[in-house]
Structure formats: structure tokens, C-alpha cells
């Protein structure tokens, strides 16, 4: 279960006992009405968090897809240009500068793309000037012939995508904080009420014995949730799911797993691998499959799972 689910379930059990055995009791100014209102906020907020998470994931993956397209085109098109126009001395001189940029990071992928574009345009002009004229250079990606103009559109649009990533992450962070604040507020009220109730009634009384239905935290600290940072498509085949985690999770856990399921194939999260803090790759999967992933951190006090993350497998960009 996710941490918020545990807090909500405990609060619901507490509300039942509170309502039945001490309906007029107040913790400060808070009573059963306030606890009920807190409980009611969980589901809408969790649903909102899921929407904002999907938005952030979509923006991130769109940006990663653009980078991968720029990287592939920035690698393959220069080779095509060299093969087609190797006798064009001036063009080859500028192309040499392109080859010297190794596209291994976001910065160098963009740098190589910026250097390639004008050379690609000049190459098309040179091909059109031949007798007979030759068609402009294209490169197939995901079944679509990519042109120089499309390459430029990818390059220009990436800045907008970076802004979208930042915007959606900001909105997601707010909903995460709102859920954390709600969890903390509910947990604190619940624990304060329990403490007052246990001190107010003697063992054997109906009020005291009713508290036994409410689970309490034992001596062993519960494992901390391992939150998922990003879920992307990639790997050697381009059909694997790559999962990276938010650093610092999993404290007190004796077992850490990455679990997954394929929607429409698996009934639940029946697949798992030991979780690696540096990140994990699972699969390969097939195009159009929908894969859901969660983390699970477990010890003798119980298990904590992360929120589900979903990715639809697209045709690989290779």
C-alpha cells in the first residue's frame, strides 16, 4: 500500500471508534467533522496527482523522443551526406566539423544538430543542381521520411518542450506536496486522538477496548517508499522500459523490488526484479503494449509501494 492509503485506512477506523464512543471529544478544536473532512480530501487529491503525473510523464517523454530523433538523424544523415557528396570539398570541410561533435549528452546532441542543419540544406541545394537533379536527402524514422525542414522543426521545438517539462513538473510537485501535507495533518490528528483516548479510559472499558481495532506502528520503523523519478522507453532494442528513482528512498527496507504488469495481459503486478538504486531496465516489450510499474519496499513492519506509473510502448527511434 502507498503511505497515504495506510494513513487514510487508519483514520477511517479511528473515525468509527471516535463517532461511536466519544462523539463530543475535541482535540484542540478538531473533532469527528474535521477528521471526516480530511479523509474526504484524499481521493480527489490522489486522482489529481495521477493526472499531473501523466502530464509530466508525457512532457518528459516527448522531450526525450525529440532528443533521440535529433541524435539518430545527427548521426545517420552526415553519413548519407558523405556518401552522396563526398567529392564536394567545401561541403565535406563543414561536415568534418559536424563529425567532431560527439552526441553523448543533451548539450552535444543539440550542438551537433545545430551544426548539421545548414550543411544538410546546402547538400540538398547541391543535389538539386546536379544533372539530372537529385531529390533532397531524407532519413526514415518510425516509418516517416525526415526532411531537413522537419529536422529544423524538431530542433526549434525542443525549447518549448523543455519549458513544458518544467511547467508540468512544477504542477506535479505542488500536488505531491498537497498530498504529503494532507497525509501529515491526518496522521497527526489521528495519533493525537488515539493518545488522548488511551489515556482517558481504563483497560477493559468499551472505549479503551475499541482502540484495539486501530493498527498502531510497532517498534520496527516502516520502510520508506522508493519514489519513481522517470519512466522512459529505450535500451539496446529501443523496446525496454527504463526506470530511474528519486534518490534517498527505501530506508529501513530489507527487500526492494521493481514490479510491473502489462495491461490486458497480467491481472496484477506479477513480475518483479530486485531494485537497483542506479536504475533498472525491464523488457523488451512489443509496440502498443501498456506497461505499469511500481516499487515495493518491505520489512517486518510491512510494505510500502510507490504510485503506479504507466508507459505505452511506441515504435523505437533507431
Secondary structure by P-SEA (a helix, b strand, c coil): ccaaaaaaaaaaaaaaaaaccccccccccccaaaaaaaaaacaaaaaaaaaaaaaaaaaaaaaaaaaaaaaaaaccaaaaaaaacccaaaaaaaaaaaaacccccaaaaaaaaaaaaaaaaaaaaaaaacccccccbbbbcccccccaaaaaaaaaaaaaaaaaaaaaaaaaaaaaaaaaaaaaaaaaaaaaaaaaaaaacccccaaaaaaccbbbbccccccccccccbbbbbcccccbbbbbbcccccccccbbbbccccccccccccccccccccccccccccccbbbbbbbbbbcccbbbbccbbbbbbccccc
